[in-house]
Amino acid sequence: MKRELERVRGSGLGELQGMLKEVIPPELVGRHASNGRRRRLPQEVAFWAFLSQALSEDSSCAQAVARVQSWSAAAELPVPSADTSSYCKARQRLPEEMLEAIHEHLVEGLDRSLGGDYRWRGRALKAVDGSS
């Protein structure tokens, strides 16, 4: 598992999307992305950059932007500036519905893969944090 995590952490945005396409289908991300104003950083790209940032040991915005720049260059698209403000704004604009849909998809997939064998006395275990 550690080797797999290292492989994921070392991957670019396109590689990450390819590795995770079975668990996070690109069409699910695209379906919830805003089709409004054309931005320099599409919401699909912002999502994958955000996910790679969350998985990375170096979780800086600068590193996430560097991944976007690398992906853009490889895809022969205009390479965005190294300025992190555009990325941070794009990340903030990710639709909540998109993140909720991806979360639900992941939870449903995990529930299906676990089956009934991972239940406590046949019941689904739920954890509630009442600290705040």
C-alpha positions in Angstrom: 0.0 0.0 0.0 2.9 2.3 0.8 4.4 1.8 -2.7 1.0 2.5 -4.3 0.7 5.7 -2.3 4.1 6.8 -3.4 3.2 6.0 -7.0 0.1 8.1 -6.7 2.0 11.0 -5.0 4.6 11.0 -7.7 2.1 11.1 -10.6 1.0 14.0 -12.7 -2.6 15.1 -13.1 -3.2 13.0 -16.2 -1.6 9.9 -14.6 -3.6 10.5 -11.4 -6.9 10.7 -13.4 -5.9 7.5 -15.3 -5.1 5.6 -12.1 -8.3 6.6 -10.4 -10.7 6.5 -13.3 -12.3 3.3 -12.0 -13.1 4.9 -8.6 -13.7 8.5 -9.7 -15.0 8.4 -13.3 -14.0 11.5 -15.3 -17.6 11.8 -16.6 -18.8 12.2 -12.9 -16.4 15.1 -12.5 -17.3 16.6 -15.8 -21.1 16.2 -15.2 -20.9 18.5 -12.2 -18.4 21.0 -13.5 -19.8 24.4 -14.4 -20.4 24.9 -18.1 -20.7 28.6 -17.7 -17.9 31.1 -18.2 -14.7 29.7 -19.9 -11.9 30.0 -17.4 -8.2 29.5 -17.7 -8.4 26.7 -15.2 -11.4 24.4 -15.9 -13.1 23.0 -12.9 -12.1 19.4 -13.9 -8.5 20.4 -13.9 -8.9 22.3 -10.6 -10.5 19.2 -9.0 -7.6 16.9 -10.0 -5.1 19.4 -8.9 -6.8 19.8 -5.6 -6.9 16.0 -5.1 -3.3 15.7 -6.0 -2.5 18.5 -3.5 -4.4 16.7 -0.8 -2.5 13.4 -1.5 0.9 15.0 -1.8 3.4 15.3 1.0 4.2 18.8 -0.4 0.6 20.1 -0.3 1.5 23.6 -1.2 -0.5 25.6 -3.8 2.7 26.3 -5.7 3.3 22.5 -6.1 -0.3 22.0 -7.3 0.1 24.8 -9.8 3.4 23.2 -11.0 1.4 20.0 -11.7 -1.2 22.0 -13.6 1.6 23.6 -15.6 3.2 20.3 -16.4 -0.1 18.8 -17.4 -0.9 21.8 -19.6 2.5 21.6 -21.4 2.1 17.8 -22.0 -1.4 18.4 -23.4 0.0 21.2 -25.6 -2.4 23.7 -24.0 -1.4 27.2 -22.8 0.6 26.9 -19.7 -0.8 29.0 -16.8 1.2 31.4 -14.7 3.1 30.1 -11.6 1.0 32.6 -9.6 -1.1 30.6 -7.2 -4.0 33.0 -6.8 -5.9 31.8 -9.9 -5.6 28.2 -8.7 -6.7 29.0 -5.2 -9.8 30.9 -6.6 -10.6 28.0 -8.9 -10.3 25.6 -6.0 -12.7 27.7 -4.0 -15.2 27.7 -6.9 -15.4 24.0 -7.1 -19.1 23.2 -6.9 -20.2 21.7 -3.7 -22.5 19.4 -5.7 -19.5 18.0 -7.5 -17.6 17.2 -4.3 -20.7 15.7 -2.7 -21.4 13.5 -5.8 -17.8 12.2 -5.8 -18.0 11.6 -2.1 -21.3 9.6 -2.5 -19.9 7.7 -5.4 -16.8 6.7 -3.4 -18.9 5.7 -0.3 -21.3 3.6 -2.4 -18.3 1.9 -4.1 -16.7 1.1 -0.7 -20.0 -0.2 0.7 -20.4 -2.5 -2.3 -16.8 -3.8 -2.1 -16.9 -4.4 1.6 -20.2 -6.4 1.7 -21.7 -7.7 4.9 -18.5 -9.3 6.2 -17.1 -6.1 7.5 -20.1 -5.3 9.7 -20.1 -5.3 13.5 -22.5 -8.0 14.6 -24.2 -7.6 11.2 -24.8 -3.9 11.6 -23.3 -1.0 9.8 -21.0 0.9 12.1 -21.5 4.7 12.1 -19.2 7.2 13.9 -20.4 10.5 15.1 -18.2 13.3 16.3 -19.9 15.4 18.9 -16.8 17.5 19.9 -18.0 20.7 18.3 
